[in-house]
Amino acid sequence: VVFLITKAGVSRQEIGKVIAVEPQLVGCSVANKLEVNVKYFLSLGIPLRLLGEMIIDFPMLLKYNLDVLRPKYRYLRQTMVRPLHDLIEFP
């Protein structure tokens, strides 16, 4: 919970909603799953505040397998030539 608030951009006011929707996040490894995923999304240029909003709207985002997500992101950006904004609006 502390990681989600301090490193993933989730507000204190919304942390209860995130955990209620995706309680499995509490059992996820911070070092091996949550931190890796947050760093990936930040590396794409998603600002921390917006990442927090994305997590609030769709907490499962932090549980995605990056080996599956990376090719989808490349397809969205390179083949479909869609802007990063589209990913942020519809994770």
C-alpha positions as CSV (number, residue, x, y, z in Angstrom):
1,V,0.0,0.0,0.0
2,V,2.8,2.4,0.9
3,F,4.5,1.7,-2.5
4,L,1.3,2.5,-4.4
5,I,1.0,5.8,-2.6
6,T,4.7,6.9,-2.6
7,K,6.0,5.4,-5.9
8,A,3.0,4.7,-8.2
9,G,1.1,8.0,-7.9
10,V,-2.0,6.6,-6.2
11,S,-3.6,9.2,-3.9
12,R,-4.3,8.4,-0.3
13,Q,-7.9,9.2,-0.9
14,E,-8.2,6.5,-3.7
15,I,-6.0,3.7,-2.2
16,G,-9.0,2.0,-0.7
17,K,-10.7,1.9,-4.0
18,V,-7.6,0.4,-5.7
19,I,-7.3,-2.3,-3.1
20,A,-11.0,-3.1,-3.0
21,V,-11.0,-3.6,-6.8
22,E,-7.7,-5.5,-7.0
23,P,-6.9,-6.9,-3.5
24,Q,-4.3,-9.2,-5.0
25,L,-2.0,-6.2,-5.3
26,V,-1.3,-6.4,-1.6
27,G,0.2,-9.8,-2.1
28,C,2.3,-8.9,-5.2
29,S,6.1,-8.6,-4.8
30,V,7.1,-4.9,-4.8
31,A,10.5,-5.6,-6.1
32,N,9.7,-8.2,-8.7
33,K,6.3,-7.0,-10.0
34,L,5.0,-3.7,-8.9
35,E,8.2,-1.7,-9.1
36,V,9.2,-3.3,-12.4
37,N,5.8,-2.4,-13.9
38,V,5.8,1.2,-12.6
39,K,9.3,1.8,-13.9
40,Y,8.2,0.5,-17.3
41,F,5.2,2.8,-17.5
42,L,7.2,5.8,-16.4
43,S,9.9,4.9,-19.0
44,L,7.2,5.3,-21.7
45,G,6.8,8.9,-20.7
46,I,3.7,8.6,-18.6
47,P,3.9,11.2,-15.8
48,L,3.6,9.8,-12.3
49,R,0.3,11.7,-11.6
50,L,-1.3,10.2,-14.7
51,L,0.0,6.7,-13.9
52,G,-1.7,7.0,-10.6
53,E,-5.0,7.9,-12.2
54,M,-4.6,5.0,-14.6
55,I,-4.0,2.6,-11.7
56,I,-7.0,4.0,-9.9
57,D,-9.2,3.4,-12.9
58,F,-7.7,0.0,-13.7
59,P,-5.6,-1.4,-10.9
60,M,-5.0,-4.7,-12.8
61,L,-2.6,-2.7,-14.9
62,L,0.1,-3.3,-12.3
63,K,-0.3,-7.1,-12.6
64,Y,0.3,-7.2,-16.4
65,N,3.1,-9.4,-17.7
66,L,5.5,-7.0,-19.4
67,D,6.6,-9.6,-21.9
68,V,3.0,-9.5,-23.2
69,L,2.6,-5.8,-22.8
70,R,5.7,-4.6,-24.6
71,P,4.8,-6.0,-28.1
72,K,1.3,-4.5,-27.7
73,Y,2.8,-1.1,-26.9
74,R,5.1,-1.4,-29.9
75,Y,2.2,-2.3,-32.2
76,L,0.1,0.6,-30.9
77,R,3.0,3.1,-31.4
78,Q,4.7,1.8,-34.5
79,T,2.1,-0.1,-36.6
80,M,-1.0,1.9,-35.7
81,V,1.0,5.1,-35.2
82,R,-1.1,6.0,-32.2
83,P,0.1,8.6,-29.7
84,L,0.9,7.8,-26.1
85,H,-2.2,9.7,-25.1
86,D,-4.3,6.9,-26.5
87,L,-2.7,4.4,-24.1
88,I,-3.2,6.7,-21.2
89,E,-6.8,7.3,-22.0
90,F,-7.6,3.6,-22.5
91,P,-5.1,1.3,-20.7
